Amino acid sequence: MAGGDDFYSKDRPEHPQMAEDRPRGGGPEDRPTTGHRHALIWFVVAVVVILVLFFIFI
């Protein structure tokens, strides 16, 4: 029976590193564009709060 390192190293190439198949990390250019979605969400929240306060104090 072969030794531990010798058994696995006989069929491996000299530099057994694979090319990276996907980029790591990411920058601001990789962020999804949401447009004015955040402003729309805050507008809807403000309208709902105003309506709730309006109906509470009528």
PyMOL commands that set and color helices and strands:
alter all, ss='L'
color gray80, all
select helices_A, chain A and resi 4-9+28-30+37-56
alter helices_A, ss='H'
color red, helices_A
deselect
rebuild
show_as cartoon
